[in-house]
Each structure stands twice: as structure tokens, then as C-alpha cells.
Amino acid sequence: MKESNDIIEILDNRYKAYLEDDGKWLNEGFRNIFTEGEANRENLKTPVYLMLPEEIRDYVDQLLSGNL
């Protein structure tokens, strides 16, 4: 699995346009979908994760499972 900060950075970079437009509610970027900013499945904030578009959720799942 990728490092926690790497996962957050990958998501922030890949979905920069989403964060600038529809994802402004995330404030500090994808760090906010995890408790304590630690990107792993155990720290995933499920209610926040479920508010993301399906495409992004699928990509988060791939990153967390190491399938990229």
C-alpha cells in the first residue's frame, strides 16, 4: 500500500478541479476524508467518503487496497 501522505497527495493532484469547484466543502482537500489525516481504510470517514462522486470513491478504494 502507498504511504498515507502519498495517497492524499495523489487524490489532491488528480482531482484538483473537483476540489476547486464541487469539492470546496472538503476545505483542506482529501485529508478530510480520513480521521487524523491518516489515509488508510480504518481511518476512512464513511459519511464523508459517501458524499464523494462514485468515480472518486472507486479511485480511493483502489489506492487503499494497493491495486494501482
C-alpha atoms as one frame of an Amber mdcrd trajectory, in Angstrom:
protein
   0.000   0.000   0.000   1.144   3.532  -0.715   2.192   5.836   2.108  -0.635
   7.762   3.773   0.590  11.201   2.675   1.208   9.907  -0.843  -2.410   8.770
  -1.141  -3.711  12.152  -0.029  -1.332  13.957  -2.384  -2.325  11.701  -5.301
  -6.011  12.395  -4.675  -5.463  16.149  -4.254  -3.499  16.310  -7.510  -5.727
  14.030  -9.581  -8.960  15.703  -8.501  -7.710  19.285  -8.232 -10.524  20.563
 -10.467 -13.107  18.804  -8.274 -11.649  20.407  -5.150 -11.705  23.850  -6.775
 -15.319  23.531  -7.923 -17.654  20.960  -6.365 -15.344  19.805  -3.587 -14.859
  23.099  -1.777 -16.706  21.555   1.160 -13.602  19.393   1.801 -11.702  22.548
   2.881  -8.211  21.063   3.232  -8.606  18.568   0.396  -8.816  14.817   0.657
  -7.072  14.789   4.035 -10.565  15.492   5.393 -11.974  12.114   4.356  -9.704
  10.420   6.910  -9.530  10.809  10.681  -6.335  12.497  11.798  -5.336  12.864
   8.124  -4.061   9.261   8.033  -5.014   7.631   4.740  -5.984   4.052   5.484
  -9.205   2.059   5.424  -9.583   2.082   9.231  -9.450   5.894   9.342 -11.857
   6.473   6.463 -14.728   8.753   7.490 -17.549   6.780   5.882 -20.198   9.561
   5.856 -17.757  11.967   4.172 -16.489   9.292   1.774 -20.065   8.511   0.696
 -20.635  12.157  -0.250 -17.911  11.904  -2.921 -18.785  11.109  -6.551 -18.661
   7.398  -7.387 -15.608   7.814  -9.657 -13.595   9.303  -6.799 -14.799   6.669
  -4.309 -13.701   3.938  -6.719 -10.261   5.514  -7.043  -9.934   5.895  -3.253
 -10.783   2.194  -2.912  -8.110   1.274  -5.443  -5.476   3.380  -3.687  -6.325
   1.966  -0.265  -6.262  -1.616  -1.498  -2.964  -1.096  -3.352  -4.447  -2.042
  -6.722  -2.786   0.767  -8.674
